[in-house]
Amino acid sequence: MMSMSTTIPALVCFSHLRWNFVFQRPQHLLTRFMRSHKVYFIEEPTFDATSDTLDISSPADNLWVVVPRLREGLEEEEQIASQKEMLASFFIENEINHYFFWYYTPMALPVSDHFNPSLVVYDCMDELSAFKFAPQSMKDREKELFRKADLVFTGGYSLYEAKKNRHPDVHPFPSSIDAEHFASARFYTADPADQHAIPHPRIGYFGVIDERIDLNLIEGIALRKPEWHIVMVGPVAKISPDSLPKLPNIHYLGLKAYRELPSYISGWDIAMLPFAHNESTRYISPTKTPEYLAAGKPVISTPIIDVLRQYGRNGMVNIAGTPEEFVRVASMELENTDREEWLEKVNDLLSHNSWDKTWQRMMYLVTRKLNEKERSMKKINEKIYV
């Protein structure tokens, strides 16, 4: 791969996720780019301003987070026009002249189609059109993004299979792992204050609690095993907190910083992936699967396709689709005191998987595509001047 310092422009990311929300795929990848290059992270607008403005912060070296703050009540055309104007001014004022676009959401196309990036990457981490409250125009704008994109990455193999025939250059990049960070959970020291008083056995989950979570499964486990305690770490999003099952042995601890997660999982007996079966989970490849494994915890998941393929069939993760199955599998895991062979297999599996390696492979493809476009432009220019 050619030197990034001489070939790679600044990265401008358009994201449906906020930088300071749950630390996940965008943050893992872009923090690696920030080590040597500038990242401009453009978020979706908020509607809480008396006059339209850009809220610009720099929470880390080489990172600028840009949030359009718009007046409430604007028509869609007015929202788009205002954002286009403000972003154009932002690029001029900050002398952002050599850049490429990295999209997580097709909904950003209308506010960015007046720019001329060196390259367009679509990192399709989820099937956003299947999520709750997704706009009707999502699918149409994704079609447009496929036409504009030079490269398409997907967040898992199922999503790759669904998208591979829609673009000539699609590559699967399933969830990776910062193994060292989560392996620290294997060395239990002390519980965080809000988990300390929760009795064992503990079955834990961390991540966003939204329409993808099977709340009936969680409630069913808690009712069948009142002596077990379910620990839910993460924010509630897009669903009403009133819809959450409320039992004495279910504990909601809220959003935690990424750096805190190992201290929570360290005190669990089992980690779980309690995903529902619906359109929003059809293509997911949960980042937390390898994170749980790196922490050395037995994992029980509902039968999510990518989890089954990567981790279930080789015995790394247990699969259970109903409360009864979950209780049966968890009971066996709680009695299991010999996981040495399983941990060796886990360590071997995870040694081939890291966010660093994923980013290196992505940047190889980005560099190659940039070089192809540069050579193509050179040939065009030569023809013009002949």
N, C-alpha and C positions, 0 to 999 in steps of 0.2 A: 504494500500500500504506500502511496506517495505521502509525503510529509503533510500533515494536516495544517501546519502553520503557514504553508505557502499555497495551499490549494482550496482550503475550506473557508467559505465566507461566514459571516455572523448568522446565527439561527434565530428566526422569528417564529415563535410557536403560537398557534391559535388553539385555545383549549376550552372545553366545557367544564373542566375541573379547576377549582381554585388552587393556587400554589400552596396556600396555608391550610388546606383541608387535609384529608388522609394522605399520607406519604405513599404514593404508589407508582405505577409505571412511568408517567411523565417525569416525576421528580427523580426517580432512579436513573433514567436515561439522560436527562438534561443536566443533572449535576455533574455527570462525567464530561459532557461537552464544555461546561463552564470552567473546567480545570485549565483550559487554554484558550477559550474563545468566548465571545459575548453571546448571551441569550436574552432575547426580549420575549417575555411571556405575556401574551395578550389574552386577557380573560373576557368572558361574556359580560355585558353591561349590568349595572345595578340601576335602579330607578328611584333614587333618593336625593337628587340634587336640585337646587334652586336654579342652577344654570349648568349647561352641559360642560363637562370638563374631564380631563384624564387624571386619575389618581395614580401617581407614579412613585414606586418605592424600589429600593435596592437592598433586599434582605441578605444578599451574599455577594461576594466578589464576582464580577462578570455577569450578574443577573439583574435585570430590570423587570419588575412586575407592573403591568399596565392594566388598569381597570377603568373602562369608560363609565362615568357616572352621568346618567341622563335624567332629564326632567320626567316626572310621571305623566302619563297620558299622551305621550307622543304616538303618532301613527307610525306603522312599520317603516314607511318610506322616509319619514323624518328621522327615525332612529338610525337608519342606514346612512343617510346623507350626513348626519352629524358625526357619526363615528368615522366615516371615510375622510371627512375634512380634518378631524382632530388627529387621526393617525397619519395623514399626509404631512401635517405640520410637525408632528412628533419625529417623523423620519428626517425631515429637512433640518429641524433644530438640532438633532443629535447626529447629523451627518451619517445616517445609515444608508450607505450607497451600494455596498456589496453584501448581499444577504441571500439566504434561501428560506423558503417557507416550510414549516412542519405543522401539519394540521392534525388535530384530534377530533375536530368537529366540522362537518360540512356546512353547518349553519354560519360559519364565519366567512364563507365565500362572498356574499354580497358586500361586506365591508372591506374586502381585501383584493377585489378583482381589478382595481385600478393600479396596482403595483406591478413591477416587472422583476420577479425573483429569478435568481440564477437557476434554481431548481425547486420543484414542488414535491414534497414527501407527504403521503397520507399514512399515518400510523393508526390503523383501524384497530383499536384495542377492544372494542365492544360493538355489538349490533345496537347502536343507539336508537334506531327507529323502533325497537321493541321495548324501550324503557317507558316507564310511566311518565305521562305528560309530554312525550315526544311530539313535536309539531308535525303536522301532516306533510309539510314540505321537506322533511328530512330525507326521504328516499330520493326525491327529485334532485336535491342539492348534492346528495352523494353521487348520483349519476354524473353530475357536472364535475364533481371533484375527481372522479375516475378519469374523465376526459382530460382534465388539466394536469393530473399528477404524472410525474416522471417515474416515481417509485411508490409502491404500496407495500406496507408491512401489516401483518395481522397479529393479534394478541394471542393466538392459539391455532392449533391445527384444524379444528372444526370450522373456525371462522375463515381460515385459509381455503378450505374446500368450498365454502359458500361464496368466496370472492375471486377465486383464482381464474375463472373464465371471464371476468369483467375487466381485466387489465392485462397487458402483455408482460408486466414485470412485478409480480406479486410474490412476497417471501414471508413464510411463517416465522414468527419470533415469540414463542410462548413465554410465560412468566419465568423470570430468572430469580436469582437469590443472592443476597449479601450474606453468605454463609457465616462469616466470622462474627457479624453483628448478632445473629440469632443463636449461634452456637454458645454464646455467653450464657444463655438460659440453662444450659446443662449444669452450670455451677451455681446451685441454689444458695442464696445467702439469706435474704429476708424479703418478706412480702411488702409491696407498697401499702401505705396506710389504709386505703379504702378496700383492700383485698384481705388484709391480715385477719380479720375476724370471721371470714367466711369459712365454714367447716369443710373438711374433706369427706368424701371424694369430690373433686372439682372437675367439671367439664367446661372448657372455655372456648370462646370465639372472639377474634378481634377483626374489625372491619366495619364497613358501613352497614347499618341496619335499615334495609329498605324493602322494596317489593320483591327482591330476589331471595329474601330469607323466609324459610318455611316456619312461620310462627306456630302453626298447628303441631308441627313436629316437636318443637321446643316445649310447648305446653304439654304434649302427650308424654314426653320423657319425664318432665318434672312431676306430673301427676302419678305416673307409675312408680317413680322412685323418689319419694319425698325426702329420703335421707341423702340423695345426691344433690349437689349444688351446681347450677349452671351460671357461668360468669360470662356476661356479654360486654365486651369492651369496644366502644365505637359510637359514633354519632347516629342519631335517627334522622333519616332523610326521606322526603317524598311520601311518607306514610304518617298517619297520626300517632303520636305517643299513646293515645287512648286505645289503639288497636293492639298494643303489646300485651302478651300474657303476663298477668301479675299474680305471682305465687310467692310464698315465703322463700322458696329455694331457687328463685331466678333473680339474678342481681345485675342491674344495668349500671355500669361504671362510667359511661360517657366516653368522649373523645380523649385519647392520650397521644402524646408526642411519639414519633417513631422511635426515638432513643429510649423511651420507657417500655416499649412492648416486651423485650426480653425479660424484664423484671416481673411482668404479669404472667406470661406463659410459663415461666420457671416454676411457679407455684401451682400449676394445674396438673392433674393426673392424666387427662385426655384432652386433646384438641379436636374441635369439630368444624365441619363445613356443612352447615345445615341449610343448603340451598334448595329452594322450591323448584318444581318442574313447571316452568312457564316460558313464554317467549323471551323474556329478559335474561334467562339463564341458559338458553339453548346453545350458545356458542362461547360461554365464558371459560377462561383458563385461569383459575384463582391464583393470584400471586402468593396468597398465604399458605398454599399447599407445601411448597418447598421450604417456606419459612418455619412452619410447624415442624417439619422433619428435621431441619437444621437444629432446632431447639431440642431435639431428641425425644419429642413427645409422640406417643401413638396417636394416629389420626383416624377419625371416622367421618366419612363423607357420604352424602346422598349421591346417587349414581349420575353424576355430571360426566358427560362424554369424555372431555379432555382429562379429567381426573382418573376415570376408568382406564383410559388408554395409557397414560404416562405413569400412573402410580398404583392403580388397583390391580391390574393384571399381573404385575410382578410382586405383589404382596407388600408393597410399601405402605399402602393406605387401605383401611377396612372400608367396606361399602355397606350402607344400610339405608333403606328407603322409607321405612315406617318406624313409628315409636317402638313397636315390639321388636323389630330387628335391631334397632339401635341399642335398646336395653340389653338384648342378648349378647351382642358383640362387645358392648362396653363392659358387661359383667366379666366376660372372658379376659378382656384386656386388664381390668383391675386386678385380676388374680395372677396375671403373668408377671413373674419376677425375673425372667431371663430374656433380655432383649439384646444381648451382646452381638449375636449373629445378625439380627435385624439392623442394628446400628452400623455394623460394618458395611452392609449393603447400602444403607442410607448414605453413609459417608462417600462410598464409591460413586453412587449415582450423582450426588451433589458436587463432586469434584469436577464433573464435566459441565457444570452449569453455573454461570455467574452473570451478573449484570455487566461486569467489565467485558466478558467475552461476547455477550450479546451486542453491546455497544460497538465493539471492535468490528464485528461482522456487519453491522449496519453501516458503519462509517466506510468500510471497504466498498460496499455497494454505492453509497453516496458519492465517494471519490471517483469510482469508476464511471458513474453516470455523468458527473460534472466534466470529467475528461472527454467523454463521448460528445457531450454538447459543445465543448470548446473546440474539438476537432471539426465538428460539423459546421460551426460558425466560421472557422478559419477557411474551410473549403468554399463556403458561400462568399466570403470576402474576397478570396482569390479569384473566383469567377467574375465578381463585380469589377475588379480592377484589371482584369486581363484585357 
